[in-house]
Amino acid sequence: MKQQVPTLVCSSRPPSRQQAVHALFHNREFKLLWFGQLLSQIGDQCLLIAAITLISSLSQSPMAMLIPAVSLAIPQIAFGLVGGVMADRWNRKLVMIGSDVLRGLIVLSVLFVRSPGQLWILCLAAAGLALVGVFFYPARNAVIPNIVPLGMLLAANSLIQGSYVIALIVGPAIAGAAVELWAPSAILFDSATFFVSALVIAFMHVPRTMPVERDAASENSVWQDMKAGLDFIRHSRALRRVLIITAIATLGIGAIVLLAIPHLKEQLGAGGLEYGIAMSTLGIGSVLGGLMVSRLSRRVSTSTTVGGMLVLAGAAIVIFAFAPTYAVVLISLAAIGLCVVMARGALDTISQALAPDAVRGRVQAAVNLLVVTATAVAECASALLGSLIGVQAVFVAAGIVTALTGVAAVFALRTAARLVSTRLVIGEAT
């Protein structure tokens, strides 16, 4: 029996920005997913602020800040590919609902941290959230092409990226007020957002598009399924190039995250307020990038979009390093946010379109694993190099790496972009 597949929309020209955003927010399933993600990501920012406040009040040791960060990274690196296997084996909607419910319960454990000797509870909670997240995010990313016409996949991914940035802008403000009034309220709020997100996803209709043959392969071991996913990536030259570009671009961009605060303080004497405004400006640029990507895609190819945005992001990082005034800092950060969201949205779109539904979860898990690993490597390397060669030199190196990756992307992703366009045409015909 032939499985029903979602209708794919394709035309000679991609929809305009207004058309794409209007259509996506009139797409019931995407609207529910986007709203649930926005709410839970705002909650995550509240938990982050509450956790930092809690740790700083209980311990003066820098290691106390490092341990939760390591607790978040290790489960994602160790089990990231397993989450992708389960996203392809299980009902993805139920995976997302179950993950949100579990995370909502795990967050509540932070309420029991009341002394330095209980900080291990926070570490276990961070590890638990990261572990459950490796199941949620591959399922979410694999679901997007099931609920969104492929012709609007680029705009959808950019809006999903944008929801995280909006959370970065709104979340700290809510968290600051919550922590000031009653610190546990931020933790309770984050827990509640997970439960609301689970409820919202429960109302989604997600078409089951995996082929019947996939069910026959359910007797495979997790390792066999993981190996099959890796074999698919290994034999897809276009997909391998997408993953390599994603990883290297993350290395360049991730290097500036850890050093932004000390750089602004040293160069411009900026304090907490100035840093907060700077991060909000980064977020505003990211939102604009999510809104502009559809218009750009009507004029240039996807490979050129990725390459051009990475080159511009690299230049903006270098400008940020030598910004003589705070106004230039804000302009460069807005440019970085805009370019990064557009490039990441395009890369996610290519990786989703190149992977058949039966292995899409494992491919998205590989993407997430690369991003997490590259970010961790970039932050460790930038911290080390910053003390050896200086923060400005690290920023310049990060900008050069990002720009060179963009130049390589223009040529390396041409085949992948053509394959994606071909699949759009095939989708229209079927």
Buried (B, 14 or more C-beta within 10 A) or exposed (E): EEEEEBEBBBEEEBBBBEBBBEBBEEBEBBBBBBBBBBBBBBBBBBBBBBBBBBBEEBBEEEEBEEBBEEBBBBBBBEBBBBBBBBBBBBBBBEBBBBBBBBBBBBBBBBBEBEEBEEBEBBBBBBBBBBBBBBBBBBBBBBBBBBBBBBBBBBBBBBBBBBBBBBBBBBBBBBBBEBBEEEBBBBBBBBBBBBBBBBBBBBEBEBBEBBEEEBEEBEEBEEEEBBBBBBEBBEEBEBBBBBBBBBBBBBBBBBBBEBBBBEBBBEBBEBEEEBBBBBBBBBBBBBBBBBBBBBBBBEEEBBBBBBBBBBBBBBBBBBBBBEBEEBEBBBBBBBBBBBBBBBBBBBBBBBBBBBBBBBBBBBBBBBBBBBBBBBBBBBBEBBEEBBEEEBBBEBBBBBBBBBBBBBBBBBEBBBEBBBBBBEBBEEBBEE
